[in-house]
């Protein structure tokens, strides 16, 4: 088991009710699996996000390690 710090932005922050939290991850858990666990799909699907670990963008299959800082970055709207 490992503990990571997860940062939330925009709508994800609203859904979790916090800007960050510490989360326990299993050995070998990927950043995408963590996102799916924290934000289960709804009837409308799941919000697509970018993943960052330790302030660098990573692919969904990136394996998490103890003490990592994880950020889920939702799309930015504008116009």
C-alpha positions in Angstrom: 0.0 0.0 0.0 1.1 3.5 -0.7 -0.4 7.0 -0.1 -0.5 9.7 -2.7 -1.6 13.3 -2.6 -4.4 14.0 -5.1 -5.1 17.5 -6.4 -8.5 18.4 -7.8 -9.4 21.3 -10.2 -12.6 22.9 -11.5 -15.6 20.5 -11.6 -13.6 17.7 -10.0 -12.9 19.9 -7.0 -16.7 20.5 -6.7 -17.5 16.8 -7.0 -15.1 15.8 -4.3 -15.8 18.8 -2.1 -12.1 19.5 -1.5 -9.0 20.8 -3.4 -6.7 18.0 -2.3 -6.7 14.8 -0.2 -4.4 11.9 0.6 -5.5 8.6 -0.9 -4.3 5.1 -0.3 -3.4 3.2 -3.5 -2.7 -0.5 -4.0 0.6 -1.8 -5.2 0.9 -1.2 -8.9 -2.3 0.9 -9.2 -2.2 3.1 -12.3 -3.2 6.8 -12.4 -6.1 5.9 -14.6 -7.4 3.2 -12.3 -7.2 5.7 -9.4 -9.3 8.2 -11.4 -11.9 5.5 -12.2 -12.1 4.5 -8.6 -12.5 8.1 -7.3 -14.9 9.2 -10.1 -17.0 6.2 -11.1 -18.8 6.6 -14.5 -22.3 7.9 -14.5 -25.1 7.5 -17.0 -23.5 10.4 -18.9 -20.1 8.7 -18.8 -16.9 10.0 -17.3 -15.3 13.4 -17.7 -12.1 13.0 -19.8 -9.1 14.3 -18.0 -5.3 14.7 -18.4 -3.2 13.0 -15.8 -0.1 14.5 -14.1 2.2 12.9 -11.6 4.8 15.0 -9.7 4.0 18.0 -12.0 4.6 16.1 -15.3 1.9 14.8 -17.7 1.8 11.0 -17.8 -0.2 8.3 -19.6 -3.0 6.5 -17.9 -0.9 3.4 -17.4 1.6 5.3 -15.2 2.1 3.3 -12.0 1.8 5.2 -8.8 4.4 5.2 -6.0 4.2 6.2 -2.4 4.4 10.0 -1.8 3.5 10.9 -5.4 1.5 14.0 -6.2 -1.3 13.3 -8.6 -3.4 15.8 -10.5 -6.5 15.2 -12.6 -6.9 18.0 -15.0 -10.3 18.5 -16.7 -10.7 20.1 -20.0 -10.7 23.9 -20.0 -13.8 25.7 -21.4 -13.7 29.1 -22.9 -14.9 31.1 -25.8 
